[in-house]
Amino acid sequence: MTFANRLPSRKFAFFRNTGNAFTDFTCGESIARAKSFGFVVEDSEIFEFTTATAGWENTLLAGVQALKASGTDMLMGCTWLDDGIALQKAIVAERLNLIANIILIAPTTGRWLVEFPRDENGNSDGDYVLAPSQWHHTQNFTDYSSIGPTPAFWNEFKNATGSDPDYLLASCTTAGIILERAVSRVTWGNYTTLDNSSLQCSCDVDLDEKIRLMVRDFEEETMYGRVRFDKFNQNVGHEAAVIQAQRGRIRLPCCPRIRQNPVSSSLFPHGKSDWRVRPTARIRTSLRCSAELLDQGLGLEFHAWVKVSGPSGCNIYHTILSDTPLYSTRLYYSIQTSLLHYSKLQQPY
């Protein structure tokens, strides 16, 4: 028996932002997945819009009104930030009764509780909305880098900025974590296939290439979750979680599936993280956050260059630039320490 057969209704509606590549693709995949679970998705209840067109808010409102008339009580908003908030406001304005309300992106941000404040009884019109998220600060992942586990990462950022880190900040910081761990493993010789007692600049595989290979084969739990790259350099180490706002708090309502490496699960998995590392032949790794995130002052734009040159002695240099000194400084000195240790090993006795 499918999950859909256990519900009083099997009709599912979708609000699809076709002007955003992420929301449009996610919606298409989610519609297909919903049908595979036995839900009924009618073409007339897939409400398409784009925020680039004037009056898109009216499309959302009209769609909610149509659902109220049809009796469909499950929906998914394939939305970004402003449109996700607008959809929930339309649902509230029409008092649409739903047994399942899933909205992308917006409920995972701090703006959600600002737009839907609590009343004197502690209730909010933004409560009980489900939202898939690549990462959330309420998760608890271990981390062996200088950053530390998820709670430590959240606590330090919260104390320094007064706000919660979001998944974009976390993914960008993880870029630095991966580089730190890769450099450390190569230069300190604490990885089974790389022993710096025999590592020389003149060998066929130099330090640049060893670090590149280490990033390629990286598989480790970080404060962002388990990171593992496939042949397309995509992080396939963990799946999306599902969060829900409940009386002023964000909770993870879905229990993890029991696997070798447990991950948060959801009814409609929305694919793996689309954050990518694309190392080139000489480990010129460039990982950027969006301009919008940087404008908010929350981003970590992380560039790193590691180079080995010279016939002997290994002249090592690296530069790390960041918009979040709180974390980049620590990563910088951790990488610097590893490279300094390696450099000393290469000096003649």
Legacy VTK file of the C-alpha trace (Angstrom):
# vtk DataFile Version 3.0
C-alpha trace
ASCII
DATASET POLYDATA
POINTS 349 float
0.000 0.000 0.000
1.421 3.382 -0.950
1.505 6.450 1.260
-1.069 8.105 -1.020
-3.578 5.316 -0.386
-3.472 6.017 3.342
-4.530 9.640 2.931
-8.125 10.935 2.757
-7.212 12.707 -0.484
-4.862 11.784 -3.319
-4.884 15.024 -5.298
-1.728 17.115 -5.263
-1.358 20.621 -6.704
1.834 22.430 -7.699
2.826 26.087 -8.001
5.697 26.187 -10.481
8.070 29.112 -10.872
9.229 28.519 -14.444
11.484 31.575 -14.438
13.968 29.977 -12.041
16.017 27.020 -13.294
16.175 25.367 -9.871
12.479 25.649 -9.021
11.389 24.681 -12.536
13.553 21.551 -12.614
12.649 20.609 -9.042
8.962 20.941 -9.812
9.170 18.699 -12.844
10.968 16.011 -10.869
8.563 16.354 -7.927
5.499 16.008 -10.139
6.905 12.811 -11.596
7.742 11.517 -8.118
4.287 12.373 -6.777
2.654 10.414 -9.582
4.929 7.462 -8.897
3.698 7.468 -5.278
0.104 7.234 -6.443
-0.920 10.877 -6.136
-3.215 12.462 -8.690
-1.783 15.562 -10.338
-4.108 17.321 -12.768
-2.712 19.656 -15.410
-5.259 22.295 -14.377
-3.755 22.315 -10.883
-0.178 22.980 -11.957
-0.072 26.756 -11.660
2.869 28.148 -13.626
4.220 31.664 -13.178
7.414 33.699 -13.297
8.344 36.566 -11.009
9.706 38.438 -14.044
6.125 39.034 -15.193
4.069 41.762 -13.542
1.122 40.496 -11.526
2.602 37.107 -10.661
1.202 37.458 -7.138
-2.300 37.399 -8.649
-1.497 34.058 -10.300
-0.675 32.610 -6.896
-3.837 34.007 -5.340
-6.007 32.734 -8.209
-4.447 29.296 -7.876
-5.142 29.149 -4.151
-8.745 30.208 -4.772
-9.095 27.453 -7.387
-7.821 24.853 -4.927
-10.259 26.068 -2.311
-13.092 25.510 -4.782
-11.852 22.095 -5.946
-11.121 20.715 -2.495
-7.516 19.724 -3.259
-5.766 19.858 0.100
-2.144 19.016 -0.683
0.199 21.348 -2.510
3.834 22.042 -3.189
5.208 25.470 -3.960
8.231 25.161 -6.235
9.320 28.651 -5.290
12.278 30.775 -4.192
12.126 33.459 -1.480
9.637 36.241 -2.294
7.275 33.972 -4.206
7.328 31.347 -1.462
6.342 33.957 1.107
3.678 35.340 -1.241
2.228 31.848 -1.715
1.912 31.293 2.029
0.303 34.720 2.455
-2.256 33.815 -0.220
-2.965 30.526 1.578
-3.485 32.404 4.840
-5.646 35.093 3.219
-7.964 32.484 1.686
-7.858 30.256 4.782
-7.087 27.269 2.587
-7.237 24.089 4.652
-4.357 21.778 3.809
-3.184 18.428 5.114
0.166 18.886 3.389
1.785 22.212 2.542
5.310 22.040 1.105
7.130 25.238 0.102
10.723 25.408 -1.092
13.459 27.770 0.128
11.541 30.486 2.028
10.663 28.488 5.196
14.336 27.565 5.598
15.369 31.216 5.960
15.185 33.607 8.906
12.845 35.826 6.941
10.021 33.306 7.307
9.483 33.989 10.999
9.819 37.712 10.352
7.076 37.657 7.718
4.849 35.445 9.876
5.326 36.737 13.452
3.936 35.072 16.548
0.780 36.245 18.260
0.269 36.520 22.008
-0.399 32.764 22.158
2.790 31.879 20.340
1.094 30.882 17.099
2.199 31.896 13.613
0.609 31.720 10.175
3.889 30.251 8.970
3.784 27.197 11.235
3.672 23.581 10.068
4.843 24.265 6.530
7.243 21.585 5.297
10.375 22.579 3.410
13.223 20.477 2.005
16.650 21.910 2.678
20.173 20.922 1.669
21.346 21.756 5.184
19.998 23.300 8.373
21.738 24.562 11.481
19.585 22.344 13.744
21.240 19.237 12.309
24.098 17.615 14.171
26.993 16.374 12.060
30.474 15.596 13.333
33.430 17.395 11.780
37.143 16.700 12.123
38.328 20.011 10.681
39.208 23.236 12.477
35.575 24.363 12.125
34.095 21.659 14.332
30.660 19.967 14.390
27.420 21.621 13.303
26.383 22.895 16.773
29.792 24.551 17.259
29.625 26.121 13.777
26.119 27.461 14.465
26.923 28.705 17.960
30.010 30.633 16.906
28.294 32.227 13.918
25.210 33.101 15.978
27.276 34.752 18.684
29.297 36.718 16.134
26.482 37.891 13.857
23.215 37.488 15.758
21.744 35.420 12.923
21.647 31.766 11.922
23.915 30.510 9.125
22.025 29.260 6.076
22.801 26.380 3.748
24.675 28.556 1.246
27.064 29.814 3.906
27.494 26.275 5.199
28.253 24.851 1.750
30.795 27.564 1.007
32.504 27.055 4.366
32.601 23.340 3.608
34.600 24.153 0.473
37.311 25.444 2.781
36.960 22.412 5.059
37.499 20.030 2.147
40.620 21.887 1.052
41.945 21.986 4.614
41.423 18.267 5.107
42.893 17.401 1.712
46.029 19.503 2.261
46.438 18.135 5.778
46.159 14.529 4.702
48.670 14.931 1.877
51.279 17.041 3.653
51.190 15.272 6.976
51.204 11.830 5.399
48.299 10.533 7.462
46.439 8.930 4.570
47.009 5.304 3.696
47.877 5.866 0.040
49.960 9.019 0.481
53.036 8.984 2.667
55.139 12.146 2.594
58.241 10.221 3.600
58.537 9.470 -0.113
56.811 12.578 -1.460
59.203 14.637 -3.569
58.701 17.607 -5.866
60.463 15.797 -8.669
58.174 12.776 -8.582
55.641 12.080 -11.312
52.714 13.125 -9.110
53.537 16.428 -7.404
51.816 18.035 -4.450
49.268 19.833 -6.642
48.139 16.586 -8.210
48.051 14.713 -4.898
45.789 17.365 -3.416
43.576 17.280 -6.489
43.259 13.510 -6.213
42.568 13.795 -2.505
39.700 16.202 -3.196
38.408 13.906 -5.924
38.373 10.901 -3.576
37.242 12.864 -0.521
34.647 11.070 1.607
34.169 12.335 5.115
31.504 13.720 7.393
31.656 17.488 7.826
29.448 19.941 9.669
27.542 20.180 6.344
27.003 16.410 6.293
28.835 13.629 4.536
30.685 14.809 1.443
31.487 12.462 -1.406
31.934 13.379 -5.073
30.779 11.322 -8.026
32.441 11.197 -11.445
30.702 14.458 -12.369
32.207 16.228 -9.317
28.792 16.452 -7.654
28.420 16.005 -3.916
26.322 12.855 -3.516
27.205 12.239 0.116
23.888 13.208 1.656
20.272 13.900 0.764
18.001 16.806 1.571
16.406 17.118 4.991
12.824 18.221 5.660
12.229 20.995 8.173
9.055 22.375 9.731
8.407 25.560 11.726
6.639 24.750 14.992
5.824 27.475 17.521
8.867 29.595 16.761
11.336 26.821 16.226
12.545 24.950 13.165
12.413 21.203 13.587
13.412 18.176 11.548
10.150 16.184 11.489
11.412 13.223 9.458
13.426 10.505 11.097
16.701 9.506 9.408
16.725 6.293 7.452
19.051 3.727 8.968
22.012 3.313 6.656
25.732 2.929 7.022
25.881 6.718 6.950
22.466 7.938 8.212
20.973 10.882 6.365
17.797 12.879 6.777
15.000 11.704 4.524
11.863 13.162 3.016
8.765 11.952 1.228
9.796 13.691 -1.963
13.596 13.616 -2.224
14.737 16.598 -4.249
18.051 15.223 -5.418
21.527 15.684 -4.097
23.258 18.935 -3.304
24.103 20.861 -6.451
27.214 22.390 -4.858
30.161 21.370 -6.940
33.922 21.249 -6.785
35.640 21.257 -10.154
39.377 20.833 -9.508
41.649 21.320 -12.505
44.991 19.710 -13.210
46.890 22.066 -10.899
44.344 22.364 -8.065
43.271 25.861 -8.981
40.014 25.510 -7.093
37.561 28.394 -7.160
34.341 28.134 -5.176
31.983 31.097 -5.129
28.777 32.016 -3.377
26.096 33.968 -5.176
26.327 37.745 -5.403
23.010 37.983 -3.577
24.404 36.062 -0.614
27.556 38.174 -0.543
25.457 41.343 -0.572
23.743 40.070 2.569
27.113 39.859 4.288
26.651 36.172 5.062
28.644 34.629 2.271
32.022 32.999 2.125
33.712 33.523 -1.217
36.565 31.096 -1.030
39.438 31.071 -3.524
42.462 28.915 -2.956
45.597 28.355 -4.953
48.189 25.803 -3.959
51.334 25.541 -6.060
54.597 23.697 -5.850
57.520 24.931 -7.954
61.274 24.694 -8.172
63.570 21.719 -8.719
64.190 21.365 -5.003
63.120 22.794 -1.721
59.510 23.183 -2.921
58.609 26.862 -2.940
55.062 26.613 -1.628
52.672 29.516 -1.590
48.934 29.861 -1.215
46.387 32.643 -1.027
42.953 32.461 0.525
40.524 35.337 0.128
37.260 35.427 2.033
34.301 37.576 3.006
33.896 35.737 6.298
37.107 36.230 8.315
35.636 34.322 11.268
36.130 31.058 9.415
38.601 31.854 6.647
41.300 32.898 9.119
41.121 29.595 10.941
41.141 27.605 7.709
44.002 29.740 6.417
46.261 29.010 9.376
45.342 25.337 9.418
46.340 24.982 5.762
49.409 27.156 6.325
50.576 24.922 9.171
50.266 21.794 7.024
52.127 23.354 4.114
54.875 24.670 6.401
55.332 21.187 7.842
55.544 19.749 4.340
58.021 22.417 3.245
60.334 21.579 6.156
60.237 17.897 5.234
61.547 18.764 1.781
64.569 20.719 3.040
67.923 18.930 2.732
69.515 17.764 5.982
LINES 1 350
349 0 1 2 3 4 5 6 7 8 9 10 11 12 13 14 15 16 17 18 19 20 21 22 23 24 25 26 27 28 29 30 31 32 33 34 35 36 37 38 39 40 41 42 43 44 45 46 47 48 49 50 51 52 53 54 55 56 57 58 59 60 61 62 63 64 65 66 67 68 69 70 71 72 73 74 75 76 77 78 79 80 81 82 83 84 85 86 87 88 89 90 91 92 93 94 95 96 97 98 99 100 101 102 103 104 105 106 107 108 109 110 111 112 113 114 115 116 117 118 119 120 121 122 123 124 125 126 127 128 129 130 131 132 133 134 135 136 137 138 139 140 141 142 143 144 145 146 147 148 149 150 151 152 153 154 155 156 157 158 159 160 161 162 163 164 165 166 167 168 169 170 171 172 173 174 175 176 177 178 179 180 181 182 183 184 185 186 187 188 189 190 191 192 193 194 195 196 197 198 199 200 201 202 203 204 205 206 207 208 209 210 211 212 213 214 215 216 217 218 219 220 221 222 223 224 225 226 227 228 229 230 231 232 233 234 235 236 237 238 239 240 241 242 243 244 245 246 247 248 249 250 251 252 253 254 255 256 257 258 259 260 261 262 263 264 265 266 267 268 269 270 271 272 273 274 275 276 277 278 279 280 281 282 283 284 285 286 287 288 289 290 291 292 293 294 295 296 297 298 299 300 301 302 303 304 305 306 307 308 309 310 311 312 313 314 315 316 317 318 319 320 321 322 323 324 325 326 327 328 329 330 331 332 333 334 335 336 337 338 339 340 341 342 343 344 345 346 347 348
